[in-house]
Amino acid sequence: MRKSLSPQNNLPTSGTPFAAEARSKVPPSHRVPAHLARRFQQICLGIASEVTETAGLTPIEYAVISALYDAPDTDQGSVATLLGINAVSTHHMTHRLEAAGLVEQRVHPSDRRSRVVRLTARGHALKTELHTAARAAQARILAPLTPAERPLFVDMLTRLVEAHEAYARPGNGRRRPSSHPAPDGSAHPMTK
């Protein structure tokens, strides 16, 4: 089957089955879940950071504040698990947020090795202040979809995340596992 091309720009004309594909900025070879999810994550962080930067926060720091708003007196490990970030990053973030006067930490009542974290009055006020803008940012992310498609898209993302939860480990895929050789066949640098 031959594509019908527009004489002005060598793109398929709007009446052909290839027209939508040619107008897309995402090439067909990149229309795979992993690539699209990574790009979507970049878009989400970019839009969210427009809100959080006004308060001197990163999107993940705002996520910590939101998690503590919903569940005060949560231990750092539970916050890390809930947000899918590693415990060390959570530890550093809670210390930064504490230094900014947004959270307070205290020793866990039943495990002296653990710390529970809660929002301060200032942290509550900031969460309340940013809430409307944060919701608007989420709506902006979904704006290209029709109103009927938006909850379906979120439901489908939720199903995918819940079905593949075993793969949702902080740092997953960033480093080659030490048991696998490098692409050139050599031993992994950590095993030399």
C-alpha positions as CSV (number, residue, x, y, z in Angstrom):
1,M,0.0,0.0,0.0
2,R,1.4,3.4,-1.0
3,K,1.2,6.4,1.3
4,S,-0.5,9.5,-0.2
5,L,1.8,12.4,0.3
6,S,1.0,16.1,0.6
7,P,2.9,18.1,-2.0
8,Q,3.8,20.9,0.4
9,N,5.6,18.9,3.1
10,N,5.9,15.3,2.0
11,L,3.7,14.1,4.9
12,P,0.8,11.8,4.5
13,T,-2.5,13.6,3.8
14,S,-5.1,13.7,6.5
15,G,-7.3,11.2,4.8
16,T,-4.7,8.4,4.9
17,P,-4.2,5.8,7.7
18,F,-0.6,7.1,8.1
19,A,-1.5,10.7,8.7
20,A,-1.8,10.5,12.5
21,E,1.5,8.6,12.7
22,A,3.4,11.2,10.6
23,R,2.1,14.1,12.8
24,S,3.2,12.4,16.0
25,K,6.5,13.5,17.6
26,V,7.0,10.1,19.1
27,P,8.5,7.8,16.4
28,P,6.8,4.4,16.1
29,S,9.9,2.6,17.4
30,H,9.7,4.5,20.6
31,R,6.0,3.7,21.2
32,V,6.8,1.1,23.9
33,P,5.8,1.3,27.5
34,A,9.3,1.7,29.0
35,H,10.2,4.6,26.8
36,L,6.9,6.3,27.1
37,A,6.8,5.9,30.9
38,R,10.2,7.5,31.2
39,R,9.2,10.4,29.0
40,F,5.9,10.7,30.9
41,Q,7.8,10.8,34.2
42,Q,10.0,13.6,32.9
43,I,6.9,15.6,31.9
44,C,5.2,15.0,35.2
45,L,8.3,16.1,37.1
46,G,8.6,19.2,34.9
47,I,5.1,20.3,35.5
48,A,5.1,19.4,39.2
49,S,8.4,21.3,39.7
50,E,6.8,24.5,38.5
51,V,4.6,24.3,41.6
52,T,7.2,23.0,44.1
53,E,10.0,25.3,43.1
54,T,8.1,28.3,44.3
55,A,8.4,26.8,47.8
56,G,12.0,25.8,47.4
57,L,11.1,22.1,47.2
58,T,11.6,19.3,44.7
59,P,8.5,17.3,43.6
60,I,9.6,14.3,45.7
61,E,10.1,16.5,48.8
62,Y,6.5,17.7,48.2
63,A,5.5,14.0,48.0
64,V,7.0,13.4,51.4
65,I,5.1,16.3,52.8
66,S,1.9,15.0,51.2
67,A,2.5,11.5,52.6
68,L,3.1,12.9,56.1
69,Y,0.0,15.1,55.8
70,D,-2.1,12.0,55.1
71,A,-0.3,9.8,57.7
72,P,1.4,11.7,60.5
73,D,3.9,10.0,62.8
74,T,5.0,7.7,60.0
75,D,8.5,6.1,60.3
76,Q,11.1,7.0,57.6
77,G,11.1,3.4,56.2
78,S,7.4,3.4,55.6
79,V,7.6,6.8,53.9
80,A,10.3,5.4,51.6
81,T,8.3,2.3,50.8
82,L,5.1,4.3,50.2
83,L,6.9,6.7,47.7
84,G,9.1,4.1,46.1
85,I,12.4,5.8,47.1
86,N,15.3,4.4,49.0
87,A,15.7,4.7,52.7
88,V,18.9,6.7,52.5
89,S,17.3,9.3,50.2
90,T,14.3,9.5,52.6
91,H,16.6,10.0,55.5
92,H,18.4,12.9,53.8
93,M,15.1,14.5,52.6
94,T,13.6,14.4,56.1
95,H,16.7,16.1,57.5
96,R,16.5,18.8,54.8
97,L,12.8,19.3,55.5
98,E,13.5,19.3,59.2
99,A,16.2,22.0,58.7
100,A,13.6,24.0,56.8
101,G,11.2,23.8,59.7
102,L,8.6,21.7,57.7
103,V,8.9,18.4,59.6
104,E,9.9,17.2,63.0
105,Q,11.4,13.8,63.9
106,R,11.4,11.9,67.1
107,V,12.4,8.4,68.2
108,H,9.8,5.8,67.4
109,P,7.9,4.8,70.7
110,S,8.4,1.1,70.2
111,D,11.7,0.9,68.2
112,R,14.4,3.3,69.5
113,R,16.4,2.7,66.2
114,S,13.6,4.1,64.1
115,R,12.4,7.7,63.8
116,V,8.8,8.8,63.2
117,V,8.2,12.0,61.2
118,R,5.4,14.5,61.2
119,L,4.6,17.8,59.7
120,T,5.2,21.0,61.8
121,A,2.6,23.8,61.7
122,R,4.7,25.4,59.0
123,G,4.7,22.1,57.0
124,H,0.9,21.9,57.3
125,A,0.5,25.5,56.1
126,L,2.8,24.9,53.1
127,K,0.9,21.7,52.1
128,T,-2.4,23.7,52.3
129,E,-0.9,26.6,50.4
130,L,0.4,24.4,47.5
131,H,-2.5,22.0,47.4
132,T,-4.6,23.9,44.8
133,A,-1.7,24.6,42.5
134,A,-0.5,20.9,42.8
135,R,-4.0,19.7,41.9
136,A,-4.0,22.1,38.9
137,A,-0.6,20.7,37.8
138,Q,-2.0,17.2,37.9
139,A,-5.0,18.3,35.8
140,R,-2.6,20.0,33.4
141,I,-0.7,16.7,32.9
142,L,-3.9,15.0,31.9
143,A,-5.3,18.0,29.9
144,P,-4.5,16.5,26.4
145,L,-6.9,13.7,27.2
146,T,-10.7,14.1,27.0
147,P,-12.5,14.3,30.4
148,A,-13.8,10.8,29.9
149,E,-10.3,9.4,29.1
150,R,-8.6,11.0,32.2
151,P,-10.0,8.6,34.9
152,L,-9.5,5.7,32.6
153,F,-5.9,6.5,32.0
154,V,-5.3,6.9,35.8
155,D,-7.1,3.6,36.4
156,M,-5.0,1.8,33.8
157,L,-1.7,3.3,35.2
158,T,-2.8,2.2,38.6
159,R,-3.5,-1.4,37.4
160,L,-0.1,-1.6,35.7
161,V,1.7,-0.3,38.8
162,E,-0.1,-2.6,41.1
163,A,0.3,-5.6,38.8
164,H,4.1,-5.0,38.5
165,E,4.8,-3.9,42.1
166,A,7.5,-6.5,42.5
167,Y,9.6,-4.5,40.0
168,A,9.1,-1.2,41.7
169,R,12.3,-1.1,43.6
170,P,14.2,2.2,44.2
171,G,17.1,2.3,41.7
172,N,15.8,-0.6,39.7
173,G,17.4,-0.7,36.2
174,R,20.0,2.1,36.9
175,R,22.9,-0.3,37.2
176,R,23.7,-3.5,35.5
177,P,23.4,-6.4,38.0
178,S,26.8,-7.7,39.0
179,S,25.8,-11.3,37.9
180,H,25.3,-10.1,34.3
181,P,28.2,-9.3,31.9
182,A,28.6,-5.9,30.3
183,P,27.3,-5.6,26.7
184,D,30.8,-6.1,25.3
185,G,31.0,-9.5,27.1
186,S,33.5,-8.4,29.7
187,A,33.0,-8.9,33.4
188,H,31.0,-6.3,35.3
189,P,33.5,-3.7,36.8
190,M,32.2,-4.5,40.3
191,T,33.2,-8.2,40.0
192,K,36.7,-7.7,38.7
